[in-house]
Structures are given as structure tokens and as C-alpha cells.
């Protein structure tokens, strides 16, 4: 039968269309039909090879390409495709050889130079890759893919402005090039230009609404801006479009964690791990969830497993170090971060964490050096500026100050990042004694913080009323106390001098500082589970068991959970001879210090001056009640007297506690001990009176709350 050239061409076009639709078997049949019609046509073998490559029939694809070359040793397309096949099979030397032959045959083919550039880029040879892709643009100045890949190379080389221009040019030439929108959104996200990152994602989705990576990327950007509802919507949409994408479901887990939906996040990660038990990121995220749930042993196991699965993944070391800091194992946390630095000396966040650890243990010079180095490695680690501002360094370092003041806040769209910077600027201007500017940034910081962490005032007031009622109930406490230990509780408002008092008493070698522990509440809950039968489960006994006091061969505990003021009645009834130190401070000075503290997720009322005042009022009324009921068990320590006459006041306190005097109490700041509170810098120096009366510098800021405090 006589087949015309037109009929042959129709079969070839049909094979191409079927391949584009993903109907690979029919496409293969059509390509083979074309070869039967004209067995010596090289392009038919090239088409068949491409279809077979799509089907992952690598050997058959290679055979088809070699047949094409056999028919025409000068056909560049066959060498190009053979090179791409060799690259896919991991034979890079053969891939470069094939591309080299193709370029020798046709040195003016821009696509050949582009593919060489792509291969060089994947090998990490970025300079050579850039040269090859620019050569492809010299030969084909209107080829959109060349601009796109040049932009990728420039991004990898850190030349982001040039990368943006190149990729924008690729869109001008080919507006439906979806990957261009994706990479532009990533670049702008990296630059903290979330408005433009969102804009390019949405433009790409407008062209292809079913593109899973664009939806995933948009969800990730909204996560960075704190718009969690939108983040969840687009992330779930990405999952619907590609159910096999673990990254999308892992991102959804992070969103749920940010929304404090920990149980839901836990179920999601656990479900993913059933089919992927050895996925390093899933194990890491599960560890982070356990960390947030205070299940530290499980968290540590997951994080260690993540490191074992992927020993070069620096984020796992960082997370494990943060966990170890929280459980008080600072030396091991420091060793873990050292490992991270060795793995990646340019991972700025490792130096940030190292600086944080040094600050906790009182090595302030080492902390400063690590934090400054983190900024040299990555000048966008803005949290380092905040930690440096707490050391009062920025105001006296012109270079760091200039860098801080050059940051354009309008381009910072991550709320958490912006909060840190606003607090930093407030601290900076406070140290410069420019209190009006300091007030302005302080107000902005706390207003923004309230949008992420709404005030918990109502919850705390309800808890205060509940515990007061519980303390006044006729509870059955045992009369045969077996506890001979000294339990010291330091209560009051945050920033009232409690860390200072704990640090001073902590020099006594017979005492253990428990920090801001929840041991009392945990012990109380366990008692309540026994139907309130305190005689069966003695509160003080449970408390001391949980504190592991006896196993440490010590006699005294110092519990600095300030909110234990709500439990003063229970403490006085349930413990033998408890000692409650009530720290008080001038209300306006105290509230200002709280408002300036930038607490993490605790004391969320601290971001509202009015709520601070209302909480202060409730706390003061509660302590008035307990002090009148249990005067022999509660010692009121006034911050202003304590800092003005420290030796006299410390001796009075030590005497009330029934302890022997030692001059070491006066030199508490010399003791190398970890401090985790907002006072971790101040307690490394002798007692100072500098903050007394500080509220007078912020009289306009504090004026609205004076009416709330007038009767205190």
C-alpha cells in the first residue's frame, strides 16, 4: 500500500498529542506504526524514545536513540535526548559527552547550550552554568526557558535582584510559564516581601488553579504572615490536588501547631508515619509536637531518630538543642549546636541558638559574639538584634545600630519577626533615653502581638476565683505530716524581682531552684483525681516526689512559679512550715517592665496595659486576703527597699527563712547557673536601683491605667 508523506506526518502528530495527554501506550503504538511505515526516519525513533522515557523504559528508550544516531550520526536531537537520559540514569560523564557532541555538531543551537547550562547547574558548577545559559540567550534572545533557568542560577548565586529581572523577562516572553511564578514567589518570600510573593502565587494559580505547588507555596507564605485560616485553606487545597505530597501535609501540621490544635496535628503526623516511618522531617515534626505538649522524653526520642535518619539535616539539631534548653540540659544543648555549626558553618540560626544558650548560662561576651556572627552569616536573623538589645549593646555600637535602623519595617510582613524588631527598636531608644520614640515602638509591638496571642486575662481571673474558692473549702489534709523539707515559694507579679531573689537564695548548696515549674498544679490535679481525698494523696508529699528532692540529697526547694500566689491558701494548709516570699514593686514601674518584657507565649495579658492593671489589681487583692489569713507563712519583700539596701534586706530574708548567713548571698551574680526568664541578663550583675521610678519616663503611655490602679 502506498502511504503518502502527509499520512505519515498525521500519525507522528497523533503520537505527540497522545503523549501530551498522558496516553503513553497509544502514543507508543502510533510511534511504532510510523516506524513501520518508514523505518529509516530518525525523528520517529527520537519520538519513540521520548515516549519510552516517560514510561521509564530506560533501556528501550536508549536503544531507540542509538538507532536514530545509527541512521543519522549528525542528528543533534538524538544526542541531546541521549544526554538527558544518561543524566536521569546518573551517568553524568556520559551526559556531558553527549551534549558536547551535539554542540560540536550544531554550535548555534541555543537549546543545546541551555541544556548544558542546566546540567552544569545541577552539578553545582554555577559559574559555568551561567556562561552556558547566557550563550543560549545570545543565540536565542527570545527563548523564555533560558531566562527562567538563568534566573534560577542567579538565585543560587545569591544575586536575587538579577534573578528577579531574568525570571520576569521569561514571563514577558511566555506568560503561561508556571514555574516562573513559583520561583518568583519563593524569591520574594526569601526577601520578606510577602505581598509580592502572594501576588505572583495568585497570578500563577489564575493561569493554572490546579497547580499543587503554587497552592502549597501560597499556604506557606500565609503561614509566614500569620494568616493561618488562609494558610490552612491553600495547604488543604494542595493536598487535594496531590494526595501523595508529604510536604503539603507536613506544612498542614505546622499550621495546626500554630493554631494550638496539637492533638489534630499529632493525629495527622502519626497517620503519615504509618506509611513513612523513616521520614526524617515527619519524625522531627512529631518531636516538636511532643515538645509543645511537654512530653519531653518522647520529643527527644523523635528528634534523635530524625538525626539518625538524616545526619546532615541541621534543623533537627537545632530543634533538639531547643528541647534540651527547655529541660535544663544546657551543656548537652550547647554540644548539639556545636555539631550543627560543624555541619553547616553558614547556618545562621545555629549561631543564634548558641548565643541564646550562652545568654542563659551567663556567658554574655560569648553570647554577644555568637549573635553578631549569626548576623554576619545571615543579616535577616532579626531575633539576634532583639537579644543584643537586651544586653544593651546596640545603643553603643554604631555599626550594629546603623544596620538595625536601616531595616525597612514596611517590608517586614512576618508578624513574629516584626514584633521582635519593634521591641528591639523600643529597647534601643530606651537606652538612648528617647522615651517618646521608645513608647511608640513599644505600643506598636504589643498591639501587633495581641493579634497573634490574645490576652489571657479572663482565663487567669477565672482561675484566681476558682483557686480562692478551693483554698477556702473545708478540705481534709492529713495531720501526720512526714515532710521535713523546707519548701520556698516565690510569688507575685512578673518582673517584680523574683528571679533576683531566687538567684540569691540559690547560692545555698542545700537548695534546688525549680524555676517557673508547674509541679504544684500537677500535684494538685493528681490529688483531685483521687476525689479530693488529700489524706490518701498528700499534696506536699506528691510535690516533693515530683521535684525529686530526696533523690538529690537536698533539703530545700525554691519554686518561682509566680502564679502560685493563687494557691497560697492550699500551700499554707498542705505543707509543713512553708515559706512564701511575696515580691512587690511599685505598680506603674512593675507594669511598665511587664509591658516591655516581650514574653514568649506566657503571660499573654502582658501586651495590654489595661489588662496588666486589671491583673495586678486582682493579684493584689488576692494577696491581701492570704497575707491576713496566713501572716506567719508569707514574707512581703518590697523591690525598692531590696535594691536600695540589699545587704540589710537579704539578711532579714535569710533570717526569716531560718537559714545560716553567708556572704555568698551578696555575690549571687558570680554563680554560674542557668537562668531562663526575662531577667537572664540582669542577674549577672550586682543589684542596681536604675529601674526604680522608670515609669516616670513613660507617663503619657501609662496615664490611661492610673484610674484602674488608684485604689491599690
C-alpha positions as CSV (number, residue, x, y, z in Angstrom):
1,X,0.0,0.0,0.0
2,X,1.3,3.5,-0.9
3,X,1.3,5.7,2.2
4,X,1.8,9.4,1.5
5,X,4.1,11.7,3.4
6,X,1.0,13.6,4.8
7,X,-0.4,10.3,6.2
8,X,2.9,9.6,8.0
9,X,3.0,13.1,9.4
10,X,-0.5,12.7,10.8
11,X,0.5,9.5,12.6
12,X,3.5,11.3,14.1
13,X,1.4,14.3,15.2
14,X,-1.2,11.9,16.7
15,X,1.6,10.2,18.7
16,X,2.8,13.6,20.0
17,X,-0.8,14.6,21.1
18,X,-1.4,11.3,22.8
19,X,1.9,11.7,24.7
20,X,0.9,15.2,25.8
21,X,-2.4,13.8,27.2
22,X,-0.5,11.1,29.1
23,X,-1.9,8.3,27.0
24,X,1.5,6.7,26.7
25,X,0.6,3.2,25.4
26,X,-1.4,4.5,22.5
27,X,1.3,7.1,21.8
28,X,3.9,4.3,21.7
29,X,1.8,2.3,19.3
30,X,1.4,5.2,17.0
31,X,5.2,5.9,17.0
32,X,5.9,2.3,16.2
33,X,3.3,2.5,13.4
34,X,5.2,5.5,12.0
35,X,8.5,3.5,12.1
36,X,6.8,0.6,10.3
37,X,5.7,3.0,7.5
38,X,9.2,4.4,7.2
39,X,11.8,2.6,9.2
40,X,14.7,4.9,8.3
41,X,13.3,8.1,9.7
42,X,15.5,9.2,12.7
43,X,12.9,11.6,14.2
44,X,10.4,8.7,14.6
45,X,12.9,6.9,16.8
46,X,13.6,10.1,18.8
47,X,9.8,10.4,19.4
48,X,9.5,6.8,20.4
49,X,12.5,7.2,22.8
50,X,10.8,10.2,24.5
51,X,7.6,8.2,25.0
52,X,9.5,5.2,26.3
53,X,11.4,7.6,28.7
54,X,8.0,8.8,30.0
55,X,7.1,5.2,30.7
56,X,10.5,4.7,32.4
57,X,11.5,2.1,29.9
58,X,15.1,3.4,30.0
59,X,16.9,0.6,28.1
60,X,14.3,0.6,25.3
61,X,14.5,4.4,25.1
62,X,18.3,4.3,24.9
63,X,18.1,1.6,22.1
64,X,15.7,3.9,20.1
65,X,18.0,6.8,20.4
66,X,21.1,4.8,19.4
67,X,19.1,3.6,16.3
68,X,18.3,7.2,15.4
69,X,22.1,8.0,15.6
70,X,22.9,5.0,13.6
71,X,20.5,6.2,10.8
72,X,21.9,9.8,11.1
73,X,25.2,10.3,13.0
74,X,24.8,14.1,12.7
75,X,21.3,14.4,14.3
76,X,21.7,16.7,17.3
77,X,18.3,16.0,18.8
78,X,19.3,12.3,19.4
79,X,22.5,13.2,21.2
80,X,20.6,15.8,23.3
81,X,17.9,13.3,24.4
82,X,20.5,10.6,25.0
83,X,22.4,13.1,27.2
84,X,19.2,13.8,29.1
85,X,18.6,10.1,29.5
86,X,22.1,9.5,30.8
87,X,21.7,12.3,33.3
88,X,18.5,10.7,34.6
89,X,20.3,7.4,34.9
90,X,23.0,9.1,36.9
91,X,25.7,8.7,34.3
92,X,26.8,12.4,34.3
93,X,30.0,11.9,32.4
94,X,28.2,10.2,29.5
95,X,25.5,13.0,29.7
96,X,28.2,15.7,29.3
97,X,29.8,13.8,26.5
98,X,26.5,13.5,24.5
99,X,25.7,17.2,25.0
100,X,29.3,18.1,23.9
101,X,28.9,16.1,20.7
102,X,25.5,17.8,20.0
103,X,27.1,21.2,20.5
104,X,30.0,20.3,18.2
105,X,27.5,19.3,15.5
106,X,25.4,22.5,15.9
107,X,27.2,25.1,18.0
108,X,24.5,27.7,17.2
109,X,21.6,25.7,18.7
110,X,20.5,27.8,21.8
111,X,18.6,24.8,23.3
112,X,21.8,22.7,23.4
113,X,23.6,25.4,25.4
114,X,20.6,25.8,27.7
115,X,20.6,22.1,28.5
116,X,24.3,22.1,29.1
117,X,23.8,25.0,31.5
118,X,21.0,23.2,33.3
119,X,23.2,20.1,33.7
120,X,26.1,22.2,35.0
121,X,23.8,23.9,37.5
122,X,22.6,20.6,38.8
123,X,26.3,19.7,39.3
124,X,26.8,22.9,41.3
125,X,29.1,24.4,38.7
126,X,27.2,27.7,38.8
127,X,29.7,29.9,37.0
128,X,30.0,27.6,34.0
129,X,26.2,27.1,34.1
130,X,25.7,30.9,33.9
131,X,28.1,31.2,30.9
132,X,26.3,28.3,29.0
133,X,22.9,29.8,29.6
134,X,24.0,33.3,28.6
135,X,25.4,31.7,25.4
136,X,22.0,30.2,24.7
137,X,20.5,33.7,25.1
138,X,23.0,35.2,22.7
139,X,21.8,32.6,20.2
140,X,18.1,32.8,21.1
141,X,17.3,36.1,22.8
142,X,13.6,35.4,22.9
143,X,13.7,31.9,24.5
144,X,11.7,32.1,27.7
145,X,13.1,29.0,29.3
146,X,16.7,30.4,29.0
147,X,15.7,33.4,31.1
148,X,13.9,31.2,33.6
149,X,16.9,28.9,34.1
150,X,19.3,31.8,34.2
151,X,17.2,33.3,37.0
152,X,17.4,30.0,38.9
153,X,21.2,30.0,38.6
154,X,21.4,33.7,39.7
155,X,19.2,32.9,42.7
156,X,21.5,30.1,43.7
157,X,24.4,32.5,43.4
158,X,22.6,35.0,45.7
159,X,22.1,37.6,43.1
160,X,18.4,38.0,43.8
161,X,17.8,41.3,42.0
162,X,19.2,40.0,38.8
163,X,17.3,36.7,39.2
164,X,14.0,38.6,39.6
165,X,14.7,40.6,36.3
166,X,15.6,37.4,34.4
167,X,12.5,35.5,35.5
168,X,10.2,38.4,35.0
169,X,11.6,38.5,31.4
170,X,10.7,34.8,31.0
171,X,7.1,35.7,31.9
172,X,7.0,38.6,29.4
173,X,8.0,36.1,26.7
174,X,5.8,33.2,27.9
175,X,3.1,34.3,30.3
176,X,1.9,30.7,31.0
177,X,5.3,29.5,32.3
178,X,4.0,28.4,35.7
179,X,7.4,27.6,37.2
180,X,8.4,31.3,36.7
181,X,5.6,32.4,39.1
182,X,6.6,29.7,41.6
183,X,10.3,30.7,41.8
184,X,9.5,34.4,41.9
185,X,7.2,33.9,44.8
186,X,10.0,32.0,46.6
187,X,12.5,34.7,46.0
188,X,10.1,37.4,47.3
189,X,9.3,35.2,50.3
190,X,13.1,35.0,51.0
191,X,13.2,38.8,50.8
192,X,10.3,39.1,53.3
193,X,8.3,40.8,50.5
194,X,5.3,38.7,51.2
195,X,2.9,41.0,49.3
196,X,4.7,40.3,46.1
197,X,5.2,36.6,46.9
198,X,1.5,36.3,47.4
199,X,0.8,38.3,44.2
200,X,2.9,36.0,42.0
201,X,1.4,32.9,43.5
202,X,-2.1,34.1,42.8
203,X,-1.1,35.0,39.2
204,X,0.2,31.5,38.7
205,X,-2.9,30.0,40.2
206,X,-5.0,32.2,38.0
207,X,-3.4,30.5,35.0
208,X,-3.5,27.0,36.5
209,X,-5.8,26.7,39.5
210,X,-4.9,23.0,39.9
211,X,-1.2,23.5,40.3
212,X,-0.4,21.8,43.7
213,X,3.0,23.5,44.3
214,X,1.6,27.0,43.8
215,X,-1.2,26.3,46.2
216,X,1.3,24.8,48.7
217,X,3.6,27.8,48.3
218,X,0.7,30.3,48.9
219,X,-0.2,28.4,52.0
220,X,3.4,28.6,53.3
221,X,3.5,32.3,52.6
222,X,0.3,32.9,54.6
223,X,1.8,30.8,57.4
224,X,4.8,33.3,57.5
225,X,2.4,36.3,57.6
226,X,0.4,34.7,60.4
227,X,-2.8,34.5,58.3
228,X,-3.5,30.9,59.5
229,X,-7.0,30.5,58.0
230,X,-5.8,31.3,54.5
231,X,-2.7,29.2,55.1
232,X,-4.8,26.2,56.0
233,X,-7.2,26.7,53.1
234,X,-4.5,26.7,50.4
235,X,-2.5,23.9,52.0
236,X,-5.5,21.7,52.2
237,X,-6.2,22.6,48.6
238,X,-2.7,21.5,47.6
239,X,-3.3,18.2,49.4
240,X,-6.5,17.6,47.5
241,X,-4.6,18.2,44.2
242,X,-1.7,15.9,45.1
243,X,-2.5,13.5,47.9
244,X,0.9,11.9,47.8
245,X,2.8,15.1,48.7
246,X,4.2,14.7,52.2
247,X,5.4,18.3,52.3
248,X,1.9,19.6,52.0
249,X,0.6,17.5,54.9
250,X,3.7,18.3,56.9
251,X,3.0,22.0,56.3
252,X,-0.6,21.5,57.4
253,X,0.8,20.0,60.6
254,X,2.8,23.2,61.3
255,X,-0.3,25.3,60.7
256,X,-2.3,23.2,63.2
257,X,0.5,23.6,65.7
258,X,0.4,27.4,65.2
259,X,-3.3,27.3,65.9
260,X,-2.6,25.2,69.0
261,X,-4.5,22.3,67.6
262,X,-1.9,19.9,68.9
263,X,-4.0,16.8,69.1
264,X,-5.1,17.2,65.5
265,X,-1.5,17.8,64.4
266,X,-0.4,14.7,66.3
267,X,-3.0,12.5,64.6
268,X,-2.0,13.9,61.2
269,X,1.7,13.2,61.7
270,X,1.1,9.8,63.2
271,X,-1.0,8.8,60.2
272,X,1.7,9.9,57.8
273,X,4.3,8.0,59.8
274,X,2.4,4.7,59.3
275,X,3.5,4.6,55.7
276,X,6.7,6.6,56.1
277,X,8.2,5.6,59.4
278,X,11.7,6.6,58.4
279,X,10.9,10.1,57.1
280,X,13.3,12.4,58.9
281,X,11.1,15.5,58.7
282,X,8.0,13.7,59.9
283,X,9.9,12.4,62.9
284,X,11.2,15.9,63.6
285,X,7.8,17.5,63.4
286,X,6.4,14.8,65.7
287,X,9.2,15.6,68.2
288,X,8.2,19.3,68.0
289,X,4.6,18.4,68.8
290,X,5.7,16.3,71.8
291,X,7.9,19.2,72.9
292,X,4.9,21.6,72.9
293,X,2.9,19.0,74.8
294,X,5.7,18.9,77.4
295,X,6.2,15.2,76.7
296,X,10.0,15.7,76.7
297,X,11.2,12.1,76.6
298,X,9.1,11.3,73.5
299,X,10.1,14.5,71.9
300,X,13.8,13.7,72.4
301,X,13.4,10.2,71.0
302,X,11.7,11.6,67.8
303,X,14.4,14.3,67.3
304,X,17.2,11.8,67.8
305,X,15.6,9.5,65.3
306,X,15.4,12.3,62.8
307,X,19.1,13.0,63.2
308,X,19.9,9.3,62.8
309,X,17.8,9.1,59.6
310,X,19.4,12.3,58.2
311,X,22.7,13.2,60.0
312,X,23.2,16.2,57.8
313,X,19.8,17.9,58.4
314,X,20.8,20.9,60.6
315,X,17.2,21.8,61.6
316,X,16.9,18.6,63.6
317,X,20.0,19.5,65.7
318,X,18.5,23.0,66.2
319,X,15.2,21.6,67.4
320,X,16.9,19.1,69.7
321,X,19.1,21.8,71.2
322,X,16.0,23.9,71.9
323,X,14.4,21.0,73.7
324,X,17.4,20.4,75.8
325,X,17.5,24.1,76.8
326,X,13.9,23.8,78.0
327,X,14.6,20.8,80.1
328,X,17.6,22.5,81.6
329,X,20.3,20.4,79.9
330,X,22.3,23.4,78.6
331,X,25.7,21.7,78.3
332,X,24.2,19.0,76.0
333,X,22.2,21.6,74.1
334,X,25.5,23.5,73.5
335,X,27.2,20.3,72.3
336,X,24.3,19.7,69.9
337,X,24.6,23.2,68.4
338,X,28.3,22.8,68.0
339,X,27.6,19.8,65.9
340,X,25.2,21.8,63.8
341,X,27.8,24.5,63.3
342,X,30.3,21.9,62.1
343,X,27.8,20.5,59.6
344,X,27.0,23.9,58.2
345,X,29.2,26.9,59.3
346,X,26.9,29.2,57.3
347,X,23.7,28.2,59.2
348,X,23.0,31.5,61.0
349,X,20.3,30.1,63.2
350,X,22.8,27.7,64.8
351,X,24.7,30.7,66.0
352,X,21.5,32.4,67.2
353,X,20.7,29.3,69.3
354,X,24.3,29.2,70.6
355,X,24.0,32.9,71.6
356,X,20.8,32.2,73.4
357,X,22.4,29.3,75.3
358,X,25.4,31.4,76.3
359,X,23.0,34.1,77.5
360,X,21.1,31.7,79.7
361,X,24.2,30.4,81.3
362,X,25.6,33.9,81.9
363,X,28.5,33.9,79.3
364,X,27.4,37.3,78.0
365,X,30.5,38.0,76.0
366,X,30.3,34.7,74.2
367,X,26.6,35.3,73.6
368,X,27.3,38.6,72.0
369,X,30.0,37.2,69.7
370,X,27.7,34.3,68.6
371,X,24.7,36.7,68.0
372,X,26.8,39.1,66.0
373,X,28.3,36.2,63.9
374,X,24.7,35.0,63.2
375,X,24.0,38.4,61.6
376,X,27.2,38.2,59.6
377,X,26.2,34.9,58.2
378,X,22.5,35.9,57.7
379,X,21.6,39.6,58.2
380,X,17.9,38.7,58.3
381,X,18.1,36.8,61.6
382,X,16.4,39.7,63.3
383,X,15.9,37.9,66.6
384,X,19.6,38.4,67.1
385,X,19.1,42.1,67.2
386,X,16.5,41.7,69.9
387,X,18.8,39.5,72.1
388,X,21.6,42.0,71.7
389,X,19.3,44.9,72.6
390,X,18.5,43.1,75.9
391,X,22.3,43.2,76.6
392,X,22.1,47.0,75.9
393,X,24.7,46.6,73.2
394,X,23.1,48.3,70.2
395,X,22.9,51.8,71.6
396,X,26.7,51.8,72.0
397,X,27.7,50.0,68.8
398,X,27.3,52.4,65.8
399,X,27.8,49.6,63.2
400,X,25.1,47.4,64.6
401,X,22.8,50.4,65.3
402,X,23.1,51.6,61.7
403,X,22.2,48.1,60.4
404,X,19.2,48.0,62.7
405,X,18.0,51.4,61.7
406,X,18.4,50.6,58.0
407,X,15.8,47.8,58.2
408,X,12.6,48.9,56.4
409,X,9.8,47.8,58.7
410,X,7.2,48.3,56.0
411,X,8.8,45.4,54.1
412,X,8.7,43.0,57.1
413,X,5.4,41.2,56.8
414,X,6.0,38.3,59.2
415,X,4.2,39.4,62.4
416,X,6.6,37.5,64.7
417,X,9.7,39.0,63.0
418,X,8.1,42.5,63.1
419,X,7.3,42.1,66.8
420,X,10.9,41.3,67.7
421,X,12.1,44.3,65.7
422,X,9.6,46.7,67.2
423,X,10.7,45.6,70.7
424,X,14.3,45.9,69.7
425,X,13.8,49.5,68.5
426,X,11.9,50.3,71.7
427,X,14.9,48.9,73.8
428,X,17.3,50.8,71.6
429,X,15.6,54.2,72.1
430,X,15.1,53.5,75.8
431,X,18.9,53.1,76.1
432,X,19.3,56.3,74.2
433,X,16.8,57.9,76.7
434,X,14.5,58.9,73.8
435,X,11.4,57.7,75.7
436,X,8.8,59.1,73.4
437,X,10.2,57.0,70.5
438,X,10.6,54.0,72.7
439,X,6.9,54.3,73.8
440,X,5.8,54.5,70.2
441,X,7.6,51.3,69.1
442,X,6.6,49.5,72.4
443,X,2.9,50.2,71.7
444,X,3.2,49.0,68.1
445,X,4.9,45.8,69.3
446,X,2.4,44.9,71.9
447,X,-0.6,45.8,69.7
448,X,0.7,43.5,67.0
449,X,1.5,40.8,69.5
450,X,-2.1,40.8,70.7
451,X,-3.3,39.9,67.2
452,X,-1.3,36.6,67.5
453,X,-1.5,35.9,71.2
454,X,-4.8,37.4,72.5
455,X,-4.8,38.3,76.2
456,X,-5.5,35.5,78.7
457,X,-6.7,37.9,81.4
458,X,-10.2,36.4,81.6
459,X,-8.9,32.9,82.0
460,X,-6.5,33.9,84.7
461,X,-9.1,35.9,86.6
462,X,-11.5,32.9,86.5
463,X,-8.7,30.6,87.7
464,X,-7.9,33.0,90.5
465,X,-11.5,32.9,91.7
466,X,-11.6,29.1,91.4
467,X,-8.5,28.6,93.4
468,X,-9.6,31.1,96.1
469,X,-12.8,29.1,96.5
470,X,-10.8,25.8,96.6
471,X,-8.5,27.2,99.3
472,X,-11.4,28.3,101.5
473,X,-13.2,24.9,101.2
474,X,-13.1,22.5,104.1
475,X,-10.5,20.1,102.6
476,X,-9.2,17.1,104.6
477,X,-5.5,17.5,104.8
478,X,-3.5,14.9,106.8
479,X,-2.4,15.8,110.3
480,X,0.6,13.5,110.4
481,X,3.0,15.4,108.0
482,X,6.0,13.4,107.1
483,X,7.6,16.2,105.2
484,X,10.6,17.7,107.0
485,X,11.8,19.7,103.9
486,X,11.8,23.4,103.5
487,X,9.6,24.4,100.6
488,X,10.0,28.0,99.5
489,X,7.5,29.6,97.1
490,X,8.3,32.9,95.4
491,X,5.1,34.6,94.2
492,X,3.9,37.9,92.8
493,X,3.8,39.7,89.5
494,X,6.3,39.1,86.7
495,X,9.2,41.5,86.7
496,X,8.9,42.1,90.5
497,X,12.4,40.9,91.4
498,X,11.5,37.2,91.8
499,X,14.4,36.0,89.7
500,X,16.8,38.1,91.7
501,X,15.5,36.6,95.0
502,X,15.7,33.1,93.6
503,X,19.3,33.7,92.4
504,X,20.4,35.0,95.8
505,X,18.8,32.1,97.7
506,X,20.1,29.6,95.1
507,X,23.7,30.0,96.2
508,X,22.8,28.0,99.2
509,X,24.2,24.5,98.4
510,X,21.3,22.8,100.3
511,X,18.7,24.2,97.9
512,X,17.4,23.3,94.5
513,X,16.0,26.0,92.2
514,X,13.0,24.5,90.4
515,X,12.4,27.7,88.3
516,X,8.9,28.5,87.0
517,X,7.7,25.0,87.4
518,X,4.1,23.6,87.3
519,X,4.8,20.9,89.9
520,X,2.3,22.3,92.4
521,X,-0.5,22.3,89.9
522,X,0.4,18.8,88.7
523,X,0.4,17.5,92.2
524,X,-2.9,19.2,93.0
525,X,-4.5,17.7,89.9
526,X,-3.3,14.3,90.9
527,X,-4.9,14.8,94.4
528,X,-8.2,15.9,92.8
529,X,-8.2,12.7,90.7
530,X,-8.5,10.9,94.0
531,X,-11.9,12.6,94.6
532,X,-10.3,15.3,96.7
533,X,-9.0,12.8,99.2
534,X,-5.9,14.6,100.2
535,X,-5.3,12.2,103.1
536,X,-4.7,9.5,100.6
537,X,-2.5,11.5,98.3
538,X,-0.8,14.1,100.3
539,X,-0.2,17.3,98.3
540,X,3.2,18.2,99.8
541,X,4.4,14.6,99.5
542,X,3.5,14.4,95.9
543,X,5.1,17.8,95.3
544,X,8.4,16.7,96.8
545,X,8.4,13.4,95.0
546,X,7.9,15.2,91.7
547,X,10.7,17.6,92.4
548,X,13.0,14.6,93.1
549,X,14.2,16.5,96.2
550,X,15.1,13.4,98.2
551,X,16.9,11.7,95.3
552,X,19.2,14.8,95.0
553,X,20.1,14.6,98.7
554,X,18.9,18.2,99.2
555,X,16.7,19.7,101.9
556,X,15.0,22.7,100.3
557,X,13.2,23.7,97.1
558,X,12.7,27.2,95.6
559,X,9.6,27.3,93.4
560,X,9.4,30.5,91.3
561,X,6.1,30.0,89.6
562,X,4.7,33.5,90.2
563,X,1.1,32.4,89.6
564,X,1.3,30.2,92.7
565,X,0.1,33.2,94.5
566,X,-3.4,31.9,93.6
567,X,-2.6,28.7,95.6
568,X,-1.2,30.4,98.8
569,X,-4.1,29.1,100.8
570,X,-3.5,25.5,99.7
571,X,0.2,25.8,100.3
572,X,-0.3,27.1,103.8
573,X,-2.7,24.3,104.7
574,X,-1.0,21.4,102.9
575,X,2.7,22.0,103.6
576,X,4.6,21.8,106.9
577,X,6.0,25.3,107.6
578,X,6.0,26.6,104.0
579,X,7.8,29.8,103.3
580,X,6.1,32.1,100.8
581,X,8.1,35.1,99.6
582,X,5.8,37.7,98.2
583,X,7.7,40.1,95.9
584,X,6.0,43.5,95.4
585,X,7.0,46.5,93.4
586,X,5.7,50.0,92.5
587,X,2.6,49.2,90.3
588,X,3.5,51.5,87.5
589,X,7.2,50.5,87.4
590,X,6.1,46.9,87.6
591,X,3.5,47.1,84.8
592,X,5.9,49.1,82.5
593,X,8.5,46.4,83.0
594,X,6.0,43.7,82.1
595,X,4.9,45.6,79.0
596,X,8.5,45.9,77.9
597,X,9.4,42.3,78.5
598,X,8.2,40.6,75.3
599,X,7.3,37.3,77.0
600,X,7.1,34.4,74.6
601,X,3.7,32.7,75.0
602,X,3.3,33.0,78.7
603,X,1.6,36.0,80.5
604,X,-0.3,36.9,77.3
605,X,-2.1,39.7,79.3
606,X,1.3,41.5,79.2
607,X,0.6,43.0,75.8
608,X,-2.3,45.1,77.1
609,X,-1.6,47.8,79.6
610,X,-5.2,47.8,80.8
611,X,-5.2,44.0,81.3
612,X,-1.9,44.3,83.1
613,X,-3.5,46.7,85.5
614,X,-6.6,44.6,86.0
615,X,-4.5,41.5,86.6
616,X,-2.3,43.5,89.1
617,X,-5.5,44.6,90.9
618,X,-6.8,41.0,91.2
619,X,-3.4,39.7,92.3
620,X,-3.0,42.4,95.0
621,X,-6.5,41.8,96.4
622,X,-5.8,38.1,96.5
623,X,-2.5,38.5,98.3
624,X,-4.1,40.9,100.8
625,X,-6.5,38.2,101.7
626,X,-3.9,35.4,102.1
627,X,-1.4,37.7,103.9
628,X,-4.1,38.5,106.5
629,X,-5.0,34.7,106.8
630,X,-1.5,33.3,107.0
631,X,0.8,36.2,108.2
632,X,3.5,33.8,109.6
633,X,3.9,32.0,106.3
634,X,4.1,34.9,103.9
635,X,7.0,37.4,103.8
636,X,6.5,40.6,101.8
637,X,9.6,41.7,100.0
638,X,9.5,45.2,98.6
639,X,11.6,45.6,95.4
640,X,12.5,49.3,96.1
641,X,13.8,48.5,99.6
642,X,15.5,45.4,98.5
643,X,17.6,47.1,95.7
644,X,18.3,50.2,97.8
645,X,19.6,48.4,100.9
646,X,20.4,44.9,99.5
647,X,22.6,43.6,102.3
648,X,20.2,44.6,105.1
649,X,17.2,43.2,103.2
650,X,18.9,39.9,102.3
651,X,19.9,39.3,105.9
652,X,16.3,39.9,107.1
653,X,15.1,37.4,104.5
654,X,17.7,34.8,105.3
655,X,16.9,35.2,109.0
656,X,13.1,34.8,108.4
657,X,13.8,31.6,106.4
658,X,15.8,30.2,109.3
659,X,19.0,29.8,107.3
660,X,22.6,30.4,108.3
661,X,24.1,33.6,107.0
662,X,26.9,33.5,104.3
663,X,28.5,36.4,102.4
664,X,28.0,34.4,99.3
665,X,24.4,35.6,99.2
666,X,25.7,39.0,98.4
667,X,27.7,37.7,95.4
668,X,25.0,35.7,93.8
669,X,25.8,37.0,90.3
670,X,29.2,35.2,90.4
671,X,27.5,31.8,90.5
672,X,27.4,30.1,87.1
673,X,23.8,28.9,86.8
674,X,21.3,28.9,84.1
675,X,18.5,31.5,84.0
676,X,15.6,31.2,81.6
677,X,13.5,34.2,82.5
678,X,13.4,37.7,81.0
679,X,15.9,38.6,83.8
680,X,18.7,36.4,82.5
681,X,20.9,39.4,81.7
682,X,20.2,41.5,84.8
683,X,21.0,38.8,87.3
684,X,24.6,38.5,86.0
685,X,25.4,41.9,87.6
686,X,25.2,43.3,91.2
687,X,21.9,44.7,92.4
688,X,21.0,48.0,90.8
689,X,18.4,50.8,91.5
690,X,18.4,52.0,87.9
691,X,14.8,50.8,87.2
692,X,13.3,52.4,90.3
693,X,10.9,55.2,89.1
694,X,11.4,54.3,85.4
695,X,7.7,54.7,84.8
696,X,8.1,58.5,85.1
697,X,9.7,58.4,81.7
698,X,6.6,56.8,80.2
699,X,3.9,58.9,82.0
700,X,1.9,59.5,78.8
701,X,1.9,55.8,77.9
702,X,0.8,54.8,81.4
703,X,-1.6,57.6,82.1
704,X,-4.8,55.6,80.9
705,X,-4.2,52.8,83.5
706,X,-3.8,55.0,86.6
707,X,-7.6,55.1,87.1
708,X,-7.6,51.3,87.4
709,X,-4.8,51.3,89.9
710,X,-5.9,54.3,92.0
711,X,-7.2,52.3,94.9
712,X,-4.2,49.9,95.2
